[in-house]
Amino acid sequence: MYLSKLFIPITKDVPSEAKIKSHQLMIRTGMIKQSSAGIYSWLPLGFKVMKKIEQIVREEQNLIGAQEMLMPTIQSSEIWKESGRYDDYGEEMLRIKDRQGREMLYGPTNEELITDIFRSSLKSYKSLPQILYHIQWKFRDEMRPRFGVMRCREFFMKDAYSFDLSDAEAKKSYNKMFYSYIRTFNRLGLKAIPMAADTGPIGGDLSHEFIILAETGESQIFADKQIFEIDLNQYELTEQSLNKMRRDFSSIYAVTDEKFKEEDFAKNVKKENQIRTKGIEVGHIFYFGDKYSKPLNGLIDSHGGKKVAVKMGSYGIGVSRLVGAAIEANYKNDVMKWPKSISPFDVVIITSMGKNSNENLKKAEKIYKELKKQNIDVLLDDVDENMSNKFKKHDLIGIPYQVILGSKSDGDKIEFKELNFESEMLNLESIKSKLKKD
């Protein structure tokens, strides 16, 4: 893609309400545009990052045997009345009526709808276990939407639901999802800490939230730094290994301010290992047994033929929220560096448009074509602008690698730089090899 052709409305003016780094940067680099309070259009640069996150989430869900489906954004109020949550959910639920006067709602979550699908489709324990998921837009009518995509009203989310015969079997599904989430955030270049959490309006008696460290986070975090030193490569997708994984993480102190007690922190964590900081919730998993299956008659025939309520769990990841969270974790000293796995482009070619502009552009186009042949996603900055402004702009856009055709490039030696590191002079073959390897 040529930068001159890319729809990327970069701006110097940032709305006064943009208080945190991710909101400011996403507006400045033309990743999003506000449509109304807490609702955004995702422009090409931001949408590309979000779709890369979505794909990693999808791959890790598929790895544990979860099956993708798609449920509608608009739901009937009837199933919510059956579960008892229609009136209890509160004003965050957007309630509407269709032209026939039927009460409908814009789904804030999907426990009721997935249970309705299950109860009309599966009747025997022989069909279990099942894990179903979809990646879909949600709407929660936040009273004060703020912080851009971090706390908005319409958001893109992966939510999964497990169905099992017994509590013991359901814990196995829960552990699979725990494993999937750890792997997902690791692939996104984020260090996420799993923490025992309150279940909130979802309900149930077992829950973990996954939190990444960030100065602008809404949660206070207290943890033992050893939790970041756990080797993820030791775990496999087996029952024994998954049990060990959850034990390993649960055995190391890590809590939010809701569960924090100073005496416990001092007792369980060496002073030199204590981390006191802020964090952002990026995922939440719940096991709630028959909280929804009982009132909604989600029954199956057990081994003896007796009908029992299926045991359920639900598991959410805020896909659109993760775009903002990645910025909060990686934007430092006015430089944004995307993790390689979700960067909007693999590399940018920055070319000087001075007195040798035609020659530089031809050389840039040759490099561009060679890299494209290797399936490397390249952005070519062909905009007529001085190099100082280009470097400032790309410090914000955050593509991790730069090929620079300026005063340092000479002959077959080309300036190559990874953001936050010193540049080096390499030939094209070395650049291709480095980009393919990374």
Secondary structure, 3 states (H helix, E strand, C coil): CECCCCCCCCCCCCCCCCCCHHHHHHHHCCCEEEEECCEEEECHHHHHHHHHHHHHHHHHHHHCCCEECCCCCEEEHHHHHHHCCCCCCCCCCEEEECCCCCEEEECCCCHHHHHHHHHCCCCEHHHCCEEEEEEEEEECCCCCCECHHHECCEEEEEEEEEEECCHHHHHHHHHHHHHHHHHHHHHCCCCEEEEECCCHHHCCCEEEEEEEECCCCCEEEEEEHHHHHCCHHHCCCCHHHHHHHHHHHHCCCEEECCCCCHHHHHHHCCHHHEEEEEEEEEEEEEEEECCCCCCCCCEEECCCCCEEECEEEEEEEEHHHHHHHHHHHHEECCEECCCHHHCCCCEEEEECCCCCHHHHHHHHHHHHHHHHHCCCCEEEECCCCCHHHHHHHHHHHCCCEEEEECCCCECCEEEEEECCCCCEEECHHHHHHHHHHC
